């Protein structure tokens, strides 16, 4: 494997070399240093890290070129002054330090409890302010807590030196007026080291943080893209060797192992590098080559180990394609994996590991069928998965791995009933799965993966209750789920996987409270969800899933505003919801989020009695979304939401015929849709009421669960039913 590793490293190094090529560097006003780092020598490691990052960094691409053209600007952040020796024991800063401070464009203070107690860090900050005035000192938190000195018992945690906690006068002397410094937070619980560094760099370049982050991510993506391209060429060569070395079997086996090792690297290590950047599309051509490689193999001649490796790689590839939304490629990968695991099981039908491996292939095919809306296919696969899980438990009823498989299988059967709208039938499956996982968690209370498994099972029961209109029950279950996640975050506050699932739980609890009419609790839960969405987006601003959920949260905030008659705030939150996804509608979730945000914007305009500039966009959305292949359920609902709001807007402006036409479009989007979900029943009831189908609207409204008569859409329906007559 040394060959491909060398080429991968060489590709990365070539790109790094390009980023090190410098144009002429200029420093403004005769300054010698771009920055002076002030820090406690107990934080020497942090000081060295920051200096290295600053001196190696160059503004990405076009931004760097633009900065180079500006008078006195530089695309580099070097040189940087960092005092490496202990300061003398005298009463004043030595001459060299004073001169370096005078010759520096910026001061960067590394904030920690040690720095907060350091006389010299404080004196450097005061002198720099006196020399350069406000706006040139940047802070980066590496430890401790800002403002802790104001809390009795926590004074030792304070990380900001006095010169940053209080305002300074023109001579650099402390005043009694508190300051509110804006600091980058390099702690894992804050921005993290990379984003904290980019905040400092953005401040020094004088550019927006979002712009710098996006450019930096594109540069890092190019690095892994070059690596992927290099790896791709190697796998082609190794594959060719495998196919044609018939007379050299040992060499062929060696080359085959190398090729499959490279495949494993690309589908695991390289995937891990690309996924945080939202760049799994880089692996698209890799996926095609992997499928082509395996399609040329003679399955009858493969050993059991080779078959197993093949199945594992194909499932990993399928997961990548599924996460990218390419369900057809994912299906091909899962079916190819199924072929291998089925062969292995046929060779050894009573081997528990072979049963387990085949169960995974069955599950992924079933789950993809569920996502694609094929409930009959998913039901068939999930039943097979459950049968194999029961078989495993039969081999060893004490094996926790097999018991967990049984719990997964029970949840899948519940999910299938949920997707069909059979909420009462789904509940027993979810409850059995939760009971089993809770028992396993009680046996291993410190097992994070088991805690996450338990919380995941709770999420499905809560969602089932939410869709059934049993909002009190859903809220209580979300409370339990949130408790599990908060316990895990208390151990590792920077676990962004847990943070994301906690955000979802907060968001859905907010929905439950909203439907119950409890606006105060809804605002609290949605506020918690919003703060977590903000943290996630700071870490990965381009993540489509984060942005879609941030949009949902803002839309539900607009509903709360409508309930409280805060119509200006309602419009503000609807606009924010649109902004999260308007430029990145590349998947179903983003399209759905955009649709319901559009509907919220139209409702807010109606409530304010204003013209809405997004009327053409609403019409365009209905026309475009309606062409989506398969008319995915959420998209059909979004069409109905937008059509209803658009019709009501036209009605409010006296265009009755146009309004009726939009209501017909909205209702037609539900062709063949079931009536079991309370939210869908409400939406269909409102459309029927607007069309004058009062009897049908009343039938649909007869069972809306615990939906509060304060909920704005319900208020609209009740008013329409009271005043309406059958047309």
Beta strands, then each sheet from edge to edge (+ up, - down):
strand 1: 33-38
strand 2: 80-82
strand 3: 104-111
strand 4: 137-141
strand 5: 166-168
strand 6: 174-178
strand 7: 183-185
sheet 1: 2+ 1+ 3+ 4+ 7+
sheet 2: 5+ 6-
end
